[in-house]
Each structure stands twice: as structure tokens, then as C-alpha cells.
Amino acid sequence: MISKKSWRKCFWQLPIFFIGLASCSVESNKIASSEVPVNQVTKTCKQLKVWKIAKLEWGKPLELKIAEHYPVPPGSMRAIDSSKIPGPKFYPLRPNLAVNASPSGLAGILRDGEGENQPLVVLLDHNSQTIRLPGKPYGVSVRSDVGAWILLGDKLIHYDTQGNALRTVNNPGGGHLIGAEDNSVWVLSIHEAWFIDSAGRVYGQRNWNRWDSSIVLGKDLCGWDWDTKPRQSRLQCLTPDGQERYISLDGLTKLSGKILAVTQNSLLTKGSWIYTYEDRRGSQQLRLDNVGLTAQDEAFASIDTNDGQADVCLSNGTSHRVSVKYTHPSWDPSPIVPRMSVVAVEGNRTLTYGYDQAIWYKNGFIDQKFKVNDWTYRNDVFPHLWDMLKFTTTTLNSTDRTIILATSGPTGIAIIGLQWQP
């Protein structure tokens, strides 16, 4: 089933091109190549553990509804003229899952191919039990007793695993939900925060302007200390009763991005697609390109090495390297990133593509190199493609460095875990 949506909605799909995951297609004629193969056990993959946490197969329990991307018409308001970007202009998009982690477990909100929340939540720690809702949810937090808190417009509702509403609280005014210990939650607006305990009692309203960079430590809501001048190496926290406290970070300096994990002397943060880990030894970065499942249902992660290559790390402990360089003789890519992406691993073959080019590698050698257009993308690339949901990374708890990601592919939606030990 293909759902047709207006080009205005599809305008928001343009950022996919920025990291080289633009939906592309493949021409059937093979182009010969004499490139030197690169196939080795990589240093990056030695530092990375990747595994499949869960898989939701299409039809069991999620229905596969393909959305259709339409290009933005000429003359429309947009930062980038998509008509000048090489590659397909009309292409299909699969649903994905926006995963949320709370102290009690994992849950996800179904999103359609164009990134809009759908009225369905999946409780990943309850045999992937689904809860169908009367409206589109804004947030979900698993409870340890039964079910989950779900933020639905002007209501915060405690649902059981069968979809029955057990408790309803008026939303005090926020649109973002973060789970805390003892089945409590924080509800955030752009400038304020409220604490809600397990029984639904509301505490607040507190000034808080860290919408997307907050983390919960125990029951305390914490974020960068932006208010102290000069800026200090510490976190500012709100307790449930409205008190402020500060956590020193012992001289750590990379104080930006979304906080994923923190201890007194280490910090894991995320920018757009770059993860930064810092401790007393210094800082390192991980450029995560994509994650997915192989044809054998093993997890893979593709890491950009920042030199035109990508390390492909598999859950079975093996790894290899492929080129993700993209060149176009007549196109000025600025401000688009001119790179390809690893989108499929099938046995000894790896597929990379970006814009109007796609390459199958076999045992490190270029096996097939294709040109990309609308028709061949649908037939030769999309059936293989895994696409990571790039903006909803989470971690299981505040000190654990397990990165949790969702990715959508030909056989379903997979939840992938990464542990990075630089």
C-alpha cells in the first residue's frame, strides 16, 4: 500500500542527502573497475561491539505502509534546490521506530516513511507488544509495574500492555517526555519542566531551557550549565521538589550536543551523526554512518573513517572496509556532503550508494558499479536498503555507554545496540 502525501511534507526528507543516504537507484549495466580492494580487520571495529536487540518483522506486528517522496516544486521556499541534486526525485520510504529508553526498559513510537508519529507504540521489553492509540503520541516511557506512560496531546496516560488506560493526568504544558526512576517522568516544554511521580502527581513548573540536551540521573533532570558565566565544566540539575544542584565533570571540555551517558570523569554526547567520548585521557569521535541487518540477520554498523572509507563492523566479530567516496564531474555539492553510505551487507557483498551512484563490493573488490535513477532505485536498491533513523539515538541508562538505534529495512525494523570502547 502506497500513501501519497504532499510535497510540503516531503520537504523535510531533504536532510537525508546531507549524510549520503539519499535514496538512489541503480542502472542495470555493469561498469568495469580497477580499484584496489581494501579488506582488513579494522581498529574501529575492535573498539565497537554491535548486536541486534530486537526485530519487528513486517506484518508481525507492524504493517508495511510505503510512503512516497515527491520533490519540492520549483520556486518553493527551501534551503536547497532538490532539482539540482543528482539522483532520484521520486522514491519510496519505509516506516521506522523512534526508540525511547527509560530506567524500566525500551519502547518506540511508530513513524511513517516521512517521519510523522503514528498512533501506535511498541513495548520492546514486553515481547514487542503493541498499543494502538486514539491519537499521535509525543513521548513514551516504560513502567516497571505494567505498561507505559504515553504523552498524547493534552493528556499523559498510563496504559497497560493491552491498551487500557489505567491513569490519566492533564499535560501541564510540555511536548517532550523523559523517563525517570520509580516509574516517574519529566515533561518538558521549550522553557519549562514538570516532574510527575508514578501516581500521576504533578510537581513544577520549573524554568528549564534544555529541551533536547537533557538527561535524567536517578530522578533529577540534568543538562549543560548554560547559566553560569564564565561557563564551567559541570551539569545543572533539577530535583523533583525544584531544588538545583550541580555535578562537576572534572575538567571535561566537550560540553555540547545531546548527553547520552555521563559519569564524573567521562562523557558521551551526540551531535548530528558524530558521537564524542571524553574522559581524562582526552576525546575521540565516532562517525556513525548507518546500521542494519545482514542477509543472515546479523547486525552491522558502518563507521565513516573520515578519509573516504567506511569500516563495516558485524555482530559476528568480523569487519571489512569499503570506499564511500563520491565524485560527480559537473556538480558543486556545497553544502551537501559528497559521500556515499553503506546500506546493505549480504554475505560477502556490500552495497554503497549516494545520489546517482551505487556500488556492490564483493570481498573488497568492486563487483558492480551502477548509475542511479528513479526506476532502478525501486527495483535494485530499495529492496536491499537499510536506513537508520538518525535523530532519535538513546541510551539505556545514564552511565551505560550502550547506544540504541532503530533502522528500517526490507524485512522489518531492527533495534541495534552499540558499545563503543575507545
N, C-alpha and C positions, 0 to 999 in steps of 0.2 A: 504494500500500500504506500503510495507516494503522496505526502501532504504538500500542497502548494502554498507558499507564503509570499508576501510582498517583498520587493527588492529592498524596502526600507529595513525590514528585519534582517535581511541578508547582509546589509552593510556591515553589521557587527562581525561578520565572518572574516573580514579583510585581515585582522591581525594574524590569522593563521599563516599568512605569507611571510611574516616577519621572522619566523624561525624555520622557514624552509619546509613547512609541512603543508604547503599549498596543494590542494587536490589536483593531481595531474594525471595525464593518461599516456598510453604507450602506443607507438606506431608498430605495426607488425614486422617491418623489415629489420633484420639484424644488421648492426654496423660493426665492422671489424675493429679490434682494438689491439694495441701492442703495449698497453700499460704494464708496468712491473707489479706483480701481486704483493700484497702486504698481509701476512697471516702469522700471528705470533701470540704468545701469552703476554698480555699487556699488564703494565704496572697498575693502571687504573682499576682493572678488573680484580687484581689481587687485593685491592682495598675495598672492594664492593661485594656485598652479598645481596643477591636478588632472589626472590621466591614469589610464588603465587599464593596469595592469601585466600582468595575465593574466586569463583567464576559463576556468572549468571548467564546461562545459555539462552539464546533467542527462543522464545516460546516456552521456556522453563526457568523462571516465571515471567520473563519480560517479553512483550510483543515488539517485534522489529517493525518500526514505522520509519520509513526512509523520508527525510526531508529533502527538499530540492533548493539548491543555491541558485539565485539569479543575480546577474551583475547589476551594479548600480548604474542607472541611466546617465548618459552624458549630461553635464550641466547641473547635476545634483550636488548638494553640499557633501564634501568628503575630503579627507586629508590626502588620499591617494587616488589617482585616476586608474581604476582597475582595468580599463580597456587597454592600457599600455603595458600591463604586466603580462609577460609570456605565460602560456599555459591555458587550461580550460577556463571557460567563463560560466558554464552550466555544469553542475556536478552534484551527486547525491551525498547526503550526510547521515550518519547513523546516530542514534541516541547514545547518551553516556550517563554517568552517575557522579554526582557531586558528593564526595565522601566526607563525613564528619566523624571525628573521634572524640569521645568523652571518656572519663575515667571508668565507665562501665562498659565500653565497647564501641563498635563501629556501626554506623548506619549511613545510608545515602539517599539523596533525593534524585529521582529520575529527571534527566534533562533531554529535551528533544534535540534533533540534529543542529538546530540553530541556537542552542544554549538556553532555552527557556525552561524554567522549572515546570514539571508536570505534577498532577495531583496523585503522586504515588511515592511512598517511602519504602526502602528495603532495610530490614534489620539484619545485618550481616552476621551477627552473633546468635541469631535465632533461626538457624537453618535457612537463611535468606528469606524469612517471612516477609511478605509484602503487606502494606497497609494502604488501602485506597481511601482518598480523602475527598472532602466536598469542595476543596479549593486548592490553589497552588501554595505549597509550603515555602517559608522563607528560611527555616532552620530546623534541625532535628538533633536531639541529644538522648542517647540510650540511657535507660534507667536500669539499676541492678535488680530491682524487685520484679517489675513487669513492664514491658513495652518501652515507651519513649515519650519525652516531651517533644511536641511539634508546634512550631510557630506558624499560625495561619492568620495572616492579616491582623485583625484587631483582637485575636484570641491566642492564648497559649494553652494548649490542650494536652493532657496526659492520656495517651491511647494505650490500650493493651495490645497484645500481638494479634488479636482478632479484629482490630479496628474499632473497638468500643471505647467511647470517651469516658474516662474514669474521673477526670477532674478538669475544670475549665477556669482559667484565670484571664481577666481582662489584660490585654497587652498594654503596658504602661506608656508605650510610645516608641519602641525600637523595631528594627528590622533585621537584626543580626543576633544569633543565639550561640552561646559558648557554654558547654557543659562543665560542671564543677563536681567536687566530691559530694558524697551523700545524696545523690540524685537532685542536687540543686543546679541552677543555671544562672547565667548573667544574660540580660537582654540589653543590647547596645543600640543607640542611635548615633548619629554623626558626632554629637556633642555631649551625650549623656549616657549613664549606665544605671541599671537597676538589678538588684540581687533578688532572686526568687528561690525560696527553700523548697524542700521536697513536698511539703504540704500545700504549696501554692501561695504562701505569704510573701508579699512584695516589700522589699526594703530599698529605699532610694528616694529621690532622684539625685544622682551624683554627677558632677561635671566630669566628663571624660571624652577626649577627642582623639582616641586611638582606635578607630573603627576596625581597621583591617590589620593592625600590627599588635593586637593584644594576645596575651596568653594567660591561662588560669593556672596558678600554682596553689594546689590544695583547693581552697575556696576563694582565694584572693585573686582579683583581676589585676594583671600587671602589664606594663608597656614601657616604652622608652621614656626616660625622664626628659621631656622636652621643655619643661618649665624653668629649670634651674640654669642660670647664666653665670659663668661660662658652663657649657654642657659638661656633665660629669659621667663617668663610666658606671652607671647604675640603672636599675629599674625603679619606676614608681609604681606602687601597688595600692589598690583599694581593698579594704576588708569588707565583709558583708555588712558590718554596722557603720560603714562610712569613714573609718579611720584611714589615714595614709601611713604607709611605711615604705622604706627604700631598701633595695637589695644591691649591695656592691658587687661589681663584676671584675674586681681586682685588676683594673687597668686595661681590660679589653677595649678595643678601639672600633671594631666594625659594627657600629650601632645604627643599623638601618635595615630596612626590609621587614618581612614578616618573621616574627620569632617562632621557631619551630621547637627548639629544645634549649634548655639553659640550666647550668649549674653555676656555682660561684666562680669557677675558673674556666668555663667553656661555654661556647655559644654556637648554635646552628641557626642560620637565617636563610631566607629565600628572597631573591629579587624576582625578576621576570621569569627566567629559566635557569638562573645561576644560583647554586647553593654555596654558602660560605660557612666554613667551620673555623673557629678561632679558639685557641687556648693559649697558655703561657709560652708555647713554643713558636707561636705566630699564627698565620691564617693561610688557608688553602681554599680553592674554589673547585666546584664540580659543575660542569656544564651539561645538564641532563637534556638529551635530545629527544628521546622517546622511550616508551616501554610497551611491551605487548607479550603475546604468547607465540611460541613456535608452532609449527605444524604438529609437533609431538606434545603440545600443551604444556611446554616448559616456559617459564618466564624469561624474558630477555630485557636488557636495558642497554640503550645506546648512549654513549658519552662522547660529547664533542671534545676533541683534544686541542682545539684552537689552532691547528696547523693544517686544516683542510682534511683531517682524518676523523674517524669515529671508531671508538672501541666498543665492540658488541660483547656484552657480558651475559652469560647464560646461567640459569639456576643449577645446571649440572656441573658447574665449575670450569667449563671451557670458555674460551674467548677468541676473538679474531678482530682484525682491523680492516676497515674499508675506507675508500675515499668518499668524501661528501662535498668535494669541490664542485662549484657550479660556474660555468662560463657562458656568456652569450655575446656574440660578436658585435651586436649593434644596440644593446640595451644598457642604459645607465641605471643601475639598480637602486641608487640612493633615493630614499632612506631604507629600502628593503635590504635585508641581509641576503647576499648572494651565496646561498649554500643549499645543499640537498639534505635529506634526512633518511635515516634507516626506518623503514616502515614494515618490513616483513622478514622473518627468518624461517626458512623451510628446508630442513635437512642441511645439506652443505651449500645451500643457495641463500643469498641475502639480497633483498631489494632495497635500493635507494631511489628517491626521486625528489624533484623540486621543480616547480614552474612547468617548463615544457620539456623536461628531460627525465628519463628513468633508466636505471642500470641494474641488471641482475649480475651479481658476483657469484662465482662458483669456486670454492676452495681458494679464495683470494684473487682469482683471475676474473676479468670482465668476461662474462658469458654472453650477455646480450645488452645492447645499448639502444634505447628507443627514443623517438620523438613523442611528444605529448600533445594530445588534443582531446576535445570533449568526448568523442565517441570511444576512443580506445582506453581512456581512463576508466569508463564504466565497465568495460569488458576485460581489461588486462591488468589494471592496478587496483581498483576499488575492491575486487573480490579477495585480495591478499592483505589489504592495508589495515594496520593498527594505528589508532590515533589517540594519544594521551590527552586527557583533559588537563590543560596546562595551568589553570589558575585556581585549583582547589586542593593543593597539597596540604596534608595534615600529618600530625604525629600522634602516636598512641597515648603518650603522656609527656609531661613537661621535661623530664630528664632522659627519657629514652630517645635515641637518635634514629629510630625506625621511621623512615619516610614512607607514607602511604599514598598511593596514586591509583587513579582509575583510568582504564584505557578501553576503547571500544574497537571491535574488530569483526571479522567475518563470522565467527562462531558465537559471539556474545560479548559481554562486558566482564573484564577481569580486574580484580583488585590486586595490585602488586606492592610488595614490601621491599624496601631497600635499606640496607645498613651500610653506612659509609664510615670506614675507619682509616682516616688519613694519617 
